[in-house]
């Protein structure tokens, strides 16, 4: 029986614009912690990291706010370390998808075997400042964890060694290759990445998740969810609105997450790219998402309620 620690990362520094920094407070205000406790989980609220809001970085337009992104990753790994060492399972609420890099650094420090990452995202997040002109590090995180050519040193070397990860530590789930850059598709082929398409996941969420998990190392497991993986019309939550009428529904995502939650390796579930302003026209969306998180985490071997 393990405690569930909840950590917020109100950070949009590596994003396209401000917005994701509001996600932790929006989920707390919508009753996330109370819903987890009501489900019988032993919950510890570990608060939020310092808030960092996107600003235009005109001196580094193709890798904006990289110093702030690296600092946030280091802070997150430091925050998670003691909780993971004590045996907690952790829910990390971002923020953007760079948080997955800090999570993997924290798991690596446990020295409990090679950690694995189940990356549930519409995108590969393998871009570098040389492969895209938008300058947003939120879809470059795994490129920097793998230290791909063109990575920004301050992020790729944030934890003192590079690469932080090797391709065999990651399985991509629910990717829509139509949204990948040519560079990302080239890297996926070159590195022989383990990729499950959005269509494959949507047709069999539970089975596709189990198969992806089977490909990962035996060490501690992190599951990262970028909410832009979802059909935006079904669940308008994501910063990116490109996923209109494509991708899994929230119910399908929840089915896949339940498979991941039952894996005894699971130590961290992280959520990125949720922009609360997207749900203004559908106030039920955030509550439904909280319900999916509660259902998922209730499937793990956690303890009794206590905030």
C-alpha positions as a printed NumPy array, in Angstrom:
array([[  0.   ,   0.   ,   0.   ],
       [  1.576,   3.257,  -1.113],
       [  0.851,   6.918,  -0.588],
       [ -0.042,   9.119,  -3.561],
       [  1.885,  12.391,  -3.637],
       [  0.618,  15.19 ,  -5.881],
       [  3.058,  17.776,  -7.272],
       [  2.064,  20.727,  -9.452],
       [  4.327,  22.253, -12.096],
       [  2.767,  25.619, -13.07 ],
       [  5.161,  26.198, -15.931],
       [  4.542,  27.425, -19.464],
       [  8.062,  28.761, -20.056],
       [  8.757,  26.162, -22.737],
       [  5.332,  26.447, -24.344],
       [  3.943,  28.342, -27.317],
       [  2.317,  30.877, -24.989],
       [  1.007,  31.224, -21.455],
       [ -1.823,  28.96 , -20.314],
       [ -0.478,  25.598, -19.156],
       [  0.875,  27.295, -16.043],
       [ -2.756,  27.574, -14.893],
       [ -3.428,  23.812, -15.025],
       [ -2.373,  22.769, -11.491],
       [ -4.543,  25.409,  -9.823],
       [ -7.469,  24.671, -12.132],
       [ -7.389,  20.975, -11.274],
       [ -7.032,  21.69 ,  -7.556],
       [ -9.915,  24.187,  -7.679],
       [-12.052,  21.64 ,  -9.511],
       [-11.599,  19.175,  -6.641],
       [ -8.793,  16.875,  -7.78 ],
       [ -7.383,  16.178,  -4.316],
       [-10.796,  15.69 ,  -2.726],
       [-11.868,  13.316,  -5.498],
       [ -8.726,  11.223,  -5.038],
       [ -9.305,  11.092,  -1.29 ],
       [-12.988,  10.228,  -1.716],
       [-11.878,   7.267,  -3.837],
       [-10.029,   5.86 ,  -0.817],
       [ -6.514,   6.936,  -1.697],
       [ -3.96 ,   8.148,   0.842],
       [ -3.112,  11.536,  -0.657],
       [ -0.258,  13.871,   0.207],
       [ -0.397,  17.325,  -1.377],
       [  3.207,  18.347,  -2.041],
       [  2.21 ,  21.724,  -3.451],
       [  3.554,  23.431,  -6.556],
       [  6.975,  24.291,  -7.91 ],
       [  7.654,  27.985,  -8.584],
       [  5.388,  29.4  , -11.289],
       [  7.035,  30.193, -14.613],
       [  5.016,  31.875, -17.342],
       [  5.996,  31.981, -21.015],
       [  7.436,  35.187, -22.338],
       [  8.824,  35.859, -25.829],
       [ 12.553,  35.138, -25.748],
       [ 13.733,  37.279, -28.63 ],
       [ 17.408,  36.554, -27.992],
       [ 16.833,  32.806, -28.493],
       [ 13.81 ,  32.621, -30.778],
       [ 14.271,  28.964, -31.769],
       [ 14.713,  27.635, -28.207],
       [ 12.802,  30.056, -26.038],
       [ 13.344,  30.282, -22.269],
       [ 15.701,  27.291, -22.241],
       [ 17.364,  28.318, -18.971],
       [ 13.995,  28.425, -17.212],
       [ 13.006,  25.074, -18.676],
       [ 16.232,  23.459, -17.445],
       [ 15.822,  24.995, -13.988],
       [ 12.267,  23.688, -13.74 ],
       [ 13.35 ,  20.171, -14.695],
       [ 16.021,  20.207, -12.013],
       [ 13.556,  21.485,  -9.408],
       [ 11.074,  18.772, -10.331],
       [ 13.624,  15.964, -10.068],
       [ 14.723,  17.307,  -6.676],
       [ 11.117,  17.529,  -5.45 ],
       [ 10.276,  13.994,  -6.563],
       [ 13.413,  12.375,  -5.18 ],
       [ 12.472,  12.134,  -1.477],
       [  8.908,  11.012,  -2.196],
       [ 10.01 ,   8.297,  -4.581],
       [ 12.702,   7.157,  -2.139],
       [  9.998,   6.808,   0.524],
       [  8.006,   4.545,  -1.781],
       [  5.278,   6.964,  -2.865],
       [  3.537,   6.902,  -6.188],
       [  3.479,  10.448,  -7.604],
       [  0.988,  12.352,  -9.738],
       [  2.724,  15.264, -11.474],
       [  0.42 ,  17.908, -12.932],
       [  2.03 ,  20.23 , -15.477],
       [  2.774,  22.406, -17.173],
       [  4.055,  21.286, -20.52 ],
       [  5.525,  18.006, -21.683],
       [  9.113,  18.809, -20.765],
       [  8.157,  17.607, -17.259],
       [  8.612,  14.015, -18.449],
       [ 12.376,  14.678, -18.623],
       [ 12.504,  15.74 , -14.956],
       [ 10.456,  12.704, -13.977],
       [ 12.857,  10.332, -15.724],
       [ 15.843,  12.009, -14.073],
       [ 14.244,  11.421, -10.672],
       [ 13.578,   7.75 , -11.456],
       [ 17.135,   7.323, -12.707],
       [ 18.456,   8.597,  -9.356],
       [ 16.648,   5.779,  -7.549],
       [ 19.202,   3.34 ,  -8.976],
       [ 16.496,   0.681,  -9.002],
       [ 17.133,  -0.538, -12.53 ],
       [ 16.725,   1.162, -15.881],
       [ 13.505,   3.232, -15.776],
       [ 10.967,   3.117, -18.578],
       [  8.665,   5.772, -19.996],
       [  5.269,   5.186, -21.589],
       [  4.752,   8.388, -23.573],
       [  1.101,   8.913, -24.523],
       [  1.104,  11.795, -26.963],
       [ -0.135,  12.749, -30.403],
       [  3.436,  13.92 , -31.122],
       [  6.907,  12.383, -30.858],
       [  8.352,  15.512, -29.168],
       [ 11.649,  14.83 , -30.947],
       [ 12.16 ,  18.234, -32.516],
       [ 15.189,  20.45 , -32.   ],
       [ 15.741,  24.163, -32.713],
       [ 17.097,  23.072, -36.101],
       [ 14.003,  21.098, -37.137],
       [ 11.234,  23.584, -36.367],
       [ 10.982,  27.353, -36.318],
       [  8.429,  27.852, -33.516],
       [ 10.978,  27.79 , -30.686],
       [  8.696,  25.97 , -28.233],
       [ 10.62 ,  23.427, -26.185],
       [  7.443,  21.623, -25.165],
       [  7.617,  19.396, -28.232],
       [ 11.385,  19.011, -28.02 ],
       [ 11.642,  17.369, -24.605],
       [ 12.471,  13.82 , -25.64 ],
       [ 14.925,  15.028, -28.271],
       [ 16.865,  16.621, -25.425],
       [ 16.534,  13.605, -23.143],
       [ 18.015,  11.517, -25.966],
       [ 20.556,  14.275, -26.773],
       [ 19.71 ,  14.272, -30.469],
       [ 21.868,  16.442, -32.762],
       [ 20.895,  20.09 , -32.487],
       [ 19.743,  19.873, -28.869],
       [ 20.264,  22.885, -26.599],
       [ 23.073,  22.073, -24.198],
       [ 21.537,  23.691, -21.11 ],
       [ 18.52 ,  21.362, -21.388],
       [ 20.218,  18.227, -22.745],
       [ 22.884,  18.457, -20.001],
       [ 20.541,  19.61 , -17.216],
       [ 21.412,  16.549, -15.142],
       [ 25.143,  16.464, -15.703],
       [ 25.299,  13.659, -18.225],
       [ 23.953,  13.139, -21.713],
       [ 22.02 ,  11.401, -22.953],
       [ 19.696,  11.113, -19.988],
       [ 17.904,   8.271, -21.749],
       [ 18.338,   5.793, -24.606],
       [ 15.566,   4.954, -27.102],
       [ 14.985,   1.53 , -25.557],
       [ 13.607,   3.25 , -22.451],
       [ 10.64 ,   4.817, -24.246],
       [  7.479,   3.497, -25.88 ],
       [  5.33 ,   6.019, -27.743],
       [  1.584,   5.421, -27.592],
       [ -1.193,   6.982, -29.731],
       [  1.086,   8.954, -32.068],
       [ -0.416,  10.646, -35.115],
       [  2.492,  10.733, -37.562],
       [  0.613,  13.237, -39.725],
       [  1.604,  15.899, -37.2  ],
       [  5.277,  14.865, -37.06 ],
       [  7.994,  16.883, -38.745],
       [ 10.162,  15.242, -41.392],
       [ 13.017,  15.273, -38.854],
       [ 10.935,  13.367, -36.316],
       [  9.903,  10.721, -38.828],
       [ 13.556,  10.304, -39.842],
       [ 14.641,   9.896, -36.213],
       [ 11.849,   7.416, -35.499],
       [ 13.062,   5.231, -38.364],
       [ 16.766,   5.68 , -37.634],
       [ 16.432,   4.898, -33.928],
       [ 13.87 ,   2.113, -34.5  ],
       [ 11.535,   3.653, -31.953],
       [  8.669,   1.665, -30.454],
       [  5.58 ,   3.488, -31.696],
       [  1.873,   2.666, -31.496],
       [ -0.32 ,   4.798, -33.735],
       [ -3.357,   6.766, -32.654],
       [ -5.573,   4.455, -34.702],
       [ -4.129,   1.304, -33.118],
       [ -4.591,   2.729, -29.64 ],
       [ -8.147,   3.918, -30.253],
       [ -9.22 ,   0.519, -31.595],
       [ -7.855,  -1.38 , -28.566],
       [ -6.763,   0.968, -25.754],
       [ -6.161,  -1.69 , -23.124],
       [ -4.367,  -4.179, -25.363],
       [ -2.253,  -1.543, -27.1  ],
       [ -1.125,  -0.203, -23.733],
       [ -0.191,  -3.649, -22.43 ],
       [  1.836,  -4.37 , -25.56 ],
       [  3.671,  -1.047, -25.284],
       [  4.445,  -1.675, -21.611],
       [  5.831,  -5.113, -22.429],
       [  8.527,  -3.458, -24.55 ],
       [  9.877,  -1.335, -21.671],
       [ 12.694,  -2.133, -19.204],
       [ 11.993,  -3.856, -15.904],
       [ 12.92 ,  -0.823, -13.765],
       [ 10.581,   1.848, -12.345],
       [  7.924,   3.117, -14.749],
       [  6.692,   6.594, -15.609],
       [  3.557,   7.2  , -17.652],
       [  3.254,  10.611, -19.277],
       [  0.018,  11.883, -20.823],
       [ -0.119,  14.862, -23.143],
       [ -3.8  ,  15.763, -23.286],
       [ -3.437,  16.784, -26.932],
       [ -3.555,  13.055, -27.646],
       [ -7.318,  13.346, -27.143],
       [-10.033,  14.078, -29.641],
       [-10.369,  17.786, -28.899],
       [-14.075,  17.816, -29.729],
       [-14.696,  15.082, -27.159],
       [-12.514,  16.676, -24.475],
       [-11.394,  20.275, -25.127],
       [ -8.47 ,  20.404, -22.724],
       [ -5.253,  20.769, -24.693],
       [ -3.192,  23.796, -25.604],
       [ -3.117,  22.467, -29.175],
       [ -6.491,  22.418, -30.9  ],
       [ -5.231,  20.444, -33.903],
       [ -6.781,  17.182, -32.725],
       [-10.347,  18.019, -33.664],
       [-12.344,  14.874, -34.46 ],
       [ -9.288,  12.623, -34.451],
       [ -7.6  ,  10.646, -31.716],
       [ -8.959,   8.677, -28.764],
       [-11.83 ,   9.858, -26.629],
       [-11.311,  10.51 , -22.943],
       [-13.006,   7.186, -22.147],
       [-10.585,   5.365, -24.443],
       [ -7.615,   7.092, -22.848],
       [ -8.919,   6.118, -19.407],
       [ -9.139,   2.485, -20.514],
       [ -5.503,   2.536, -21.574],
       [ -4.42 ,   4.275, -18.389],
       [ -6.087,   1.595, -16.288],
       [ -3.883,  -0.993, -17.975],
       [ -0.825,   1.1  , -17.102],
       [ -2.014,   1.611, -13.522],
       [ -2.091,  -2.12 , -12.957],
       [  1.591,  -2.454, -13.867],
       [  3.562,  -2.986, -10.627],
       [  6.461,  -0.922, -11.998],
       [  4.403,   2.291, -12.044],
       [  5.855,   5.069,  -9.888],
       [  4.875,   8.318, -11.627],
       [  1.915,   9.489, -13.698],
       [  2.482,  12.916, -15.244],
       [  0.075,  15.126, -17.168],
       [  1.073,  17.885, -19.57 ],
       [ -0.313,  20.476, -22.005],
       [ -3.634,  21.056, -20.237],
       [ -4.78 ,  24.644, -20.823],
       [ -7.86 ,  25.395, -18.686],
       [ -8.998,  28.232, -20.956],
       [ -9.796,  25.674, -23.665],
       [-12.621,  24.286, -21.526],
       [-14.518,  27.564, -21.133],
       [-17.211,  26.343, -23.512],
       [-17.398,  22.898, -21.917],
       [-17.147,  23.282, -18.123],
       [-17.585,  19.536, -17.662],
       [-14.322,  18.682, -19.434],
       [-11.978,  19.261, -16.48 ],
       [-14.28 ,  17.343, -14.146],
       [-14.405,  14.432, -16.584],
       [-10.624,  14.46 , -16.803],
       [-10.34 ,  14.383, -13.012],
       [-12.688,  11.415, -13.06 ],
       [-10.373,   9.612, -15.48 ],
       [ -7.368,  10.303, -13.233],
       [ -9.239,   9.043, -10.158],
       [-10.324,   5.866, -11.945],
       [ -6.762,   5.284, -13.095],
       [ -5.089,   5.86 ,  -9.756],
       [ -7.724,   3.839,  -7.91 ],
       [ -6.495,   0.864,  -9.933],
       [ -3.044,   1.061,  -8.301],
       [ -1.926,  -0.469,  -5.023],
       [ -2.264,   2.748,  -3.03 ],
       [ -3.46 ,   3.366,   0.494],
       [ -6.43 ,   4.937,   2.303],
       [ -7.567,   8.54 ,   2.177],
       [ -5.772,  11.229,   4.131],
       [ -4.996,  14.744,   2.885]])
